[in-house]
Amino acid sequence: MDQSNARSAQKLIRYTFYFLGLICFGLGAAITVKVQYLGLHPWDVLNVALFEKIGFSIGTWSILVGLVLILISLLFSKKYVNLGTFLNALLIGPIMDFFLWWDVLPNATNSWIDYLILLTGIFLIGIGGGLYVSGGIGAGPRDGFMLSISEKTGLSVSRARIMVESLVLVIGYFLGGPVFWVTFIFTFVLSPIFQFSLKYFTQLRYSLEGKPFLNK
């Protein structure tokens, strides 16, 4: 395989991982919305609150919030905004809306089954997040925003995330978003799934591209 073909194959692999990750992420987010009475991730709390207060759709608000975050990130540091950031902002919302519109997802039963539904959604979000990030196309608008805030303030990324998501959660709560006890453990469940997924799919991508994978 010559260099040109190799680069084309690598690009195909990376974008395949990226778009499959977005689909998986959007599906997971839609599943969690179906049992939102248990609580949602802070950003989805805000999106649902804006949807219920103003209208449009949850996915539309995901796009609008994402674009606002990209604009702010551009003012702070352009290095965290690229093609993948815009694609993420523009596609995850419609993907989520599509699965909600399609009406094939399980509805809330107000029983212990809803916890299984929620965990399935969180699992898919974590897998999807790791999959699209492993493609190396670019960070999502929310991740880029966290990195920009961290760089601008000198805070660690984890502290910047806690600060921003706490503020988003408070805003979403006062707008009437679905904040319940699962909201407060969402990140603790999601983070290890994301980390495992990112490591696994990055290793798989490197293997498919014929590159050595350095496990850091």
C-alpha positions in Angstrom: 0.0 0.0 0.0 1.5 3.3 -1.0 1.6 6.4 1.2 -1.4 8.0 -0.4 -3.6 4.9 0.0 -2.4 4.4 3.6 -3.4 8.0 4.5 -6.8 7.5 2.9 -7.3 4.2 4.8 -6.3 5.9 8.1 -8.7 8.8 7.4 -11.5 6.4 6.7 -10.8 4.5 9.9 -10.7 7.7 12.0 -13.9 9.1 10.6 -15.7 5.8 10.9 -14.8 5.7 14.6 -15.8 9.3 14.9 -19.2 9.0 13.3 -20.1 5.7 14.9 -19.1 7.2 18.2 -21.5 10.2 17.6 -24.3 7.8 16.8 -23.7 5.7 19.9 -23.5 8.8 22.0 -26.7 10.3 20.6 -28.5 7.0 21.1 -27.4 6.8 24.7 -28.4 10.4 25.4 -31.9 9.7 24.0 -32.3 6.6 26.1 -31.5 8.6 29.3 -34.0 11.3 28.3 -36.7 8.6 28.3 -36.2 8.0 32.0 -35.3 11.6 32.8 -37.3 11.6 36.1 -34.3 9.7 37.6 -32.0 12.6 36.7 -29.8 13.5 33.7 -26.3 14.8 33.1 -26.0 18.5 33.8 -25.8 19.5 30.2 -28.9 17.5 29.3 -30.7 18.9 32.4 -30.1 22.4 30.7 -31.2 21.2 27.3 -34.4 19.6 28.6 -35.2 22.7 30.7 -34.8 25.0 27.7 -36.9 22.6 25.6 -39.7 22.6 28.2 -39.5 26.4 28.8 -39.1 27.7 25.2 -39.8 24.8 22.8 -37.9 23.6 19.7 -36.4 20.2 20.5 -33.9 18.8 23.0 -31.5 18.2 20.1 -31.9 21.7 18.8 -30.9 23.1 22.2 -27.9 20.8 22.2 -26.8 22.4 18.9 -27.4 25.9 20.1 -25.6 25.4 23.4 -22.7 23.7 21.6 -22.3 26.6 19.2 -22.3 29.1 22.0 -19.6 27.1 23.8 -17.6 27.0 20.5 -17.9 30.8 20.2 -16.6 31.3 23.8 -13.8 28.8 23.2 -12.7 30.6 20.1 -12.4 33.8 22.2 -10.2 32.0 24.7 -8.1 29.6 22.6 -8.7 28.6 19.0 -6.6 25.4 19.4 -9.4 23.5 20.9 -11.8 24.2 18.0 -11.6 22.3 14.7 -13.8 20.5 12.2 -14.6 17.7 14.7 -15.8 20.2 17.2 -18.3 21.7 14.8 -19.4 18.3 13.6 -20.0 17.1 17.2 -22.0 20.2 18.0 -24.1 19.9 14.8 -24.8 16.2 14.7 -25.3 14.8 18.2 -28.5 16.8 18.8 -30.2 15.7 15.5 -29.1 12.1 16.2 -30.7 12.2 19.6 -33.9 13.8 18.2 -34.0 11.1 15.6 -34.0 8.3 18.1 -36.6 10.1 20.2 -38.8 10.8 17.1 -38.4 7.2 15.9 -40.2 6.0 19.1 -38.4 2.7 19.4 -36.8 3.3 22.7 -38.2 1.9 25.9 -40.5 4.2 27.9 -40.3 4.8 31.6 -42.0 2.1 33.7 -41.6 3.8 37.1 -40.0 0.5 38.3 -36.5 -0.9 38.9 -36.4 -1.5 35.1 -35.9 2.2 34.6 -32.5 2.0 36.3 -31.5 -0.7 33.8 -32.6 1.6 31.0 -30.7 4.5 32.5 -27.5 2.4 33.0 -27.8 1.3 29.4 -28.0 4.9 28.2 -25.0 5.9 30.4 -23.0 2.9 29.1 -23.7 3.9 25.4 -22.8 7.5 26.1 -19.5 6.4 27.6 -18.7 4.0 24.8 -19.7 6.5 22.2 -17.7 9.3 23.8 -14.6 7.1 23.9 -15.2 5.9 20.3 -15.5 9.4 18.8 -12.6 10.8 20.8 -10.4 7.9 19.8 -10.9 8.8 16.2 -8.7 11.9 16.8 -10.9 14.2 14.8 -11.4 16.7 17.6 -12.9 17.3 21.0 -16.6 18.1 21.4 -17.7 21.7 22.1 -18.2 21.0 25.8 -14.8 19.3 26.2 -13.1 22.0 24.3 -14.8 24.6 26.4 -13.5 22.9 29.6 -10.0 22.8 28.2 -10.2 26.5 27.3 -11.5 27.4 30.8 -8.7 25.4 32.4 -6.1 27.0 30.3 -7.4 30.5 30.8 -7.9 30.2 34.6 -5.1 27.9 35.5 -7.5 25.4 37.1 -7.0 21.7 36.5 -9.3 20.3 33.9 -11.2 18.3 36.5 -11.8 21.4 38.6 -12.9 23.4 35.6 -15.3 20.6 34.7 -16.8 20.5 38.2 -17.1 24.3 38.3 -18.7 24.6 34.9 -21.1 21.6 35.2 -22.2 22.8 38.7 -23.1 26.1 37.2 -24.9 24.5 34.3 -26.8 22.2 36.8 -27.9 25.2 38.9 -29.1 27.1 35.8 -30.9 23.9 34.5 -32.5 23.3 37.9 -33.9 26.8 38.2 -35.3 26.6 34.7 -37.2 23.5 35.8 -34.8 20.8 34.4 -34.9 17.2 35.7 -32.5 17.2 38.6 -32.7 14.1 40.9 -30.2 12.0 42.8 -28.9 10.1 39.7 -27.7 13.5 38.3 -25.1 13.7 41.1 -23.6 10.3 40.4 -23.9 10.5 36.6 -20.3 11.6 36.0 -18.9 9.0 38.5 -20.6 6.2 36.5 -19.8 7.7 33.1 -16.2 8.5 33.6 -14.7 5.0 34.0 -16.8 3.7 31.1 -15.5 6.6 28.9 -11.8 6.0 30.0 -12.0 2.3 29.2 -13.7 2.9 25.9 -11.2 5.6 24.9 -8.2 3.3 25.7 -9.8 0.3 24.0 -10.8 2.0 20.7 -7.6 4.0 20.5 -5.6 0.8 20.7 -8.0 -0.8 18.1 -7.6 2.2 15.8 -3.8 2.1 16.0 -3.9 -1.7 15.3 -6.0 -1.2 12.2 -3.7 1.6 11.0 -0.7 -0.6 11.6 0.8 1.7 14.2 2.3 0.9 17.6 0.2 1.8 20.6 2.0 3.3 23.6 -0.1 2.7 26.7 0.4 5.7 28.9 
